[in-house]
């Protein structure tokens, strides 16, 4: 597996691994008919937007690292409920 592919599978780097996997599984299950997987794509898009906004807010506030760790993200989601 390439280094880039490993990073995409790393929960500390990619906050939307579950949504990515669900989208890919839907595409596989539905013979790559995109219109059958719209809900999964929307969840992935909302996940990316949510964590991008968190990252930008942390960057503005000078918080390092800008992307919360997987454990921090789990706590954020527990406190908010899953917003996407």
C-alpha positions as CSV (number, residue, x, y, z in Angstrom):
1,X,0.0,0.0,0.0
2,X,1.4,3.4,-0.9
3,X,2.2,6.0,1.8
4,X,-0.7,8.2,0.6
5,X,-3.1,5.2,0.7
6,X,-1.9,4.4,4.3
7,X,-2.5,8.0,5.3
8,X,-6.1,7.9,4.0
9,X,-6.7,4.8,6.1
10,X,-5.2,6.5,9.3
11,X,-8.0,7.5,11.6
12,X,-5.7,10.3,13.1
13,X,-5.3,11.8,9.6
14,X,-8.6,11.1,7.9
15,X,-11.6,11.8,10.1
16,X,-14.0,10.4,7.5
17,X,-12.7,6.9,7.0
18,X,-16.0,5.3,7.9
19,X,-17.9,7.5,5.4
20,X,-15.3,6.7,2.7
21,X,-15.7,3.0,3.3
22,X,-19.5,3.2,3.2
23,X,-19.4,5.1,-0.1
24,X,-17.0,2.6,-1.7
25,X,-19.1,-0.4,-0.4
26,X,-22.2,1.2,-1.8
27,X,-20.6,1.7,-5.2
28,X,-19.3,-1.9,-5.2
29,X,-22.7,-3.3,-4.1
30,X,-24.6,-1.3,-6.8
31,X,-22.3,-1.9,-9.7
32,X,-21.0,1.6,-9.7
33,X,-24.3,3.3,-10.2
34,X,-23.6,6.7,-8.6
35,X,-27.3,7.6,-8.3
36,X,-27.8,4.6,-5.9
37,X,-25.2,6.0,-3.5
38,X,-26.2,9.7,-3.2
39,X,-26.9,9.5,0.5
40,X,-23.5,8.0,1.2
41,X,-21.8,10.7,-0.9
42,X,-23.7,13.4,1.0
43,X,-22.7,12.0,4.4
44,X,-19.0,11.9,3.2
45,X,-19.3,15.5,1.9
46,X,-20.9,16.7,5.2
47,X,-18.2,14.9,7.2
48,X,-15.4,16.5,5.3
49,X,-17.0,19.9,5.6
50,X,-17.6,19.5,9.3
51,X,-14.0,18.5,10.1
52,X,-12.6,21.1,7.7
53,X,-14.5,23.8,9.6
54,X,-13.3,22.5,12.9
55,X,-9.7,22.5,11.6
56,X,-10.0,26.1,10.3
57,X,-11.4,27.3,13.6
58,X,-8.5,25.6,15.5
59,X,-6.0,27.1,13.1
60,X,-7.5,30.6,13.7
61,X,-7.4,30.0,17.4
62,X,-3.7,28.8,17.3
63,X,-4.6,25.3,18.5
64,X,-2.1,22.6,17.5
65,X,-2.5,20.2,15.9
66,X,-5.1,21.7,13.7
67,X,-6.9,18.4,13.1
68,X,-8.0,16.9,16.4
69,X,-6.7,13.3,17.0
70,X,-9.1,10.4,16.5
71,X,-9.7,10.3,20.3
72,X,-10.4,14.1,20.5
73,X,-12.8,13.7,17.5
74,X,-14.6,10.8,19.2
75,X,-15.2,13.0,22.3
76,X,-16.4,16.0,20.1
77,X,-18.9,13.7,18.4
78,X,-20.1,12.3,21.7
79,X,-20.7,15.7,23.1
80,X,-22.5,17.0,20.0
81,X,-24.1,13.8,18.6
82,X,-23.1,13.0,15.1
83,X,-23.8,16.3,13.2
84,X,-23.5,14.8,9.7
